[in-house]
Each structure stands twice: as C-alpha cells, then as structure tokens.
Amino acid sequence: MTTDLTLDLWAVLSLLVGQAPLDAPKLASTLHSPVVQRDIHNAWTDGFFGGPVTLADGVRIEEAFLRVSRRDPSNAWGLVLKIDGSCVPRAEVLRRHEGLAITGHPRGASLNEETHWSRPTPWGKLGFGFAERREDCLSSILIAGPAW
C-alpha cells in the first residue's frame, strides 16, 4: 500500500532532520506510513522498513530503511531513503545543501551504484546518492547519527 503525502521531498527531509536522533516511531509519524521491524541478521542493531510514500512533488520514497544500534540508539543510527519518481536534479541538491563533497564513487559493477555527496552536521551526517543509471537524478538520501 502506497501512502500519499501533501509534503514535498524538502519538507519531509527537513522534518526528519529536525527530529534527529531518529527512531521508528518518528519515521512512521513523518511518513504517515507503517514502519515494520525486520530481522536483518545483526545482533547489534534493529532494522525498520517503511514506504512506499509518494510526495506532493511526484518524488517517491520507494523504501525507508532505518538501522538503530541496540547499545547506543541516540548516536548510532542511520536512515536511507531510496528515491524514485520525478527526477530531483543533482544541481538542485547541491544548491540547497552547501558544503557537500564527493565521499563515494561507483566501482563499475552495476548501474545502480552511486556517487555519494555528503557533509557532516551537528547531529551526524547528511548524504545524497546519484546512481549511474540516472546520474543526474537523486536516488538515495542518508541521514545518520554521529557514531554511524
């Protein structure tokens, strides 16, 4: 089941960042979507999945994956939003989020591999991924705590 939000991508991102550190209830509330815990075969973290969610600007959060440390949930957490639907151009991301630098490159194994642009923040790290298959369109967002 897809949830439709009246917010655009930038409003959703602002809401999520404003709630750091993130947890499953905050994610579910922001996305207006159920968030389900799944076994990710790791004794140290819990994994939660939500989505898909279609946003007002035609952008679709295909999947939201939140991993949270069992020992240090306020510092060791990470959320990845897989983005699809309407193209969010790289130039728009770079214009809205100053100080981003390339922190990861595709290695040539798949057109789904991403170039990552990220920057540190007071609460952790913010990153944006652009897959080779649509290299000018946003394909993922990372919001992570300081220990991630």
C-alpha positions in Angstrom: 0.0 0.0 0.0 1.4 3.4 -1.0 0.9 6.4 1.2 0.5 9.9 -0.4 1.8 12.9 1.4 0.9 16.6 0.8 4.5 17.5 1.6 7.4 17.7 -0.9 10.8 16.0 -0.6 12.5 19.0 1.0 9.7 19.4 3.7 10.0 15.7 4.6 13.8 15.9 4.8 13.5 19.0 7.0 11.1 17.2 9.3 13.3 14.1 9.6 16.5 16.1 10.2 14.7 18.2 12.8 13.9 15.1 14.8 17.4 13.6 15.0 18.2 11.2 16.5 15.7 9.2 14.5 13.7 6.1 15.7 10.9 4.0 14.2 8.0 6.0 15.8 9.4 9.3 14.5 9.9 7.8 11.0 6.4 6.4 10.9 4.8 9.6 12.0 6.7 11.7 9.5 6.0 9.4 6.5 2.4 8.7 7.7 3.3 5.1 6.8 3.6 1.9 8.8 7.2 1.1 9.8 7.9 -2.6 10.2 10.8 -4.2 12.1 12.5 -6.9 10.2 15.3 -9.3 11.2 18.4 -8.1 9.4 20.6 -10.8 10.9 22.6 -8.5 13.2 22.8 -8.9 17.0 23.9 -5.2 17.4 21.2 -3.3 15.5 17.5 -3.3 14.8 16.2 -2.7 11.3 13.0 -1.0 10.4 11.4 -0.5 6.9 8.7 1.8 5.7 7.2 3.0 2.4 6.5 3.4 -0.3 5.4 7.0 0.0 4.5 9.4 -2.9 5.2 13.0 -2.1 3.4 16.1 -3.4 6.2 16.9 -6.0 5.9 13.5 -7.6 9.0 12.2 -5.8 8.5 8.7 -4.4 10.3 7.3 -1.3 10.4 3.7 -2.6 11.7 2.4 0.7 12.9 3.9 4.0 15.4 1.7 5.9 16.3 2.7 9.4 19.0 0.9 11.3 19.4 1.7 15.0 22.0 0.5 17.4 20.7 -1.5 20.4 23.5 -0.2 22.6 23.7 3.5 21.6 20.5 4.4 19.8 20.9 8.2 20.3 24.3 8.2 18.4 24.4 5.1 16.2 21.5 5.2 13.8 21.2 5.6 10.1 18.3 6.2 7.7 18.4 5.5 4.0 15.6 6.8 1.8 15.5 5.2 -1.7 14.2 7.8 -4.1 12.3 7.3 -7.4 9.6 9.0 -9.4 10.2 12.6 -10.5 13.8 13.5 -11.0 15.4 15.6 -8.4 18.4 17.1 -10.3 21.9 17.0 -8.7 22.2 20.8 -9.3 19.1 21.4 -7.1 20.5 19.2 -4.3 23.9 20.9 -4.4 22.2 24.3 -4.4 20.0 23.5 -1.4 22.8 21.8 0.6 26.0 23.7 0.6 29.2 22.1 1.7 28.6 18.7 0.1 31.6 16.8 -1.1 32.0 13.6 -3.1 32.6 10.8 -0.5 32.0 7.7 -2.6 32.3 6.6 -6.2 30.7 3.8 -8.3 33.1 0.9 -8.9 31.7 -0.2 -12.2 29.8 -3.4 -11.1 26.3 -2.1 -11.6 24.3 0.9 -13.0 22.7 1.1 -9.5 26.0 2.0 -7.9 26.0 5.6 -6.7 28.2 8.7 -6.4 27.8 9.9 -2.9 27.8 13.6 -1.9 27.8 14.2 1.9 28.7 16.6 4.7 29.0 16.4 8.5 26.2 18.1 10.5 25.9 18.9 14.2 23.8 15.8 14.7 25.7 13.4 12.4 25.9 13.2 8.6 23.7 14.1 5.6 24.3 12.4 2.3 22.8 12.2 -1.2 23.4 9.4 -3.8 23.2 9.5 -7.6 23.0 6.2 -9.3 24.9 5.6 -12.6 21.6 4.6 -14.4 20.3 8.2 -13.9 23.4 10.0 -12.8 21.8 13.5 -12.7 18.8 12.3 -10.6 18.8 11.8 -6.8 18.5 8.1 -6.0 19.1 8.0 -2.2 19.4 10.1 0.9 21.3 9.2 4.0 20.6 10.8 7.4 22.9 9.3 10.1 23.9 9.9 13.7 27.4 10.9 14.8 28.6 7.3 15.5 27.4 5.8 12.3 
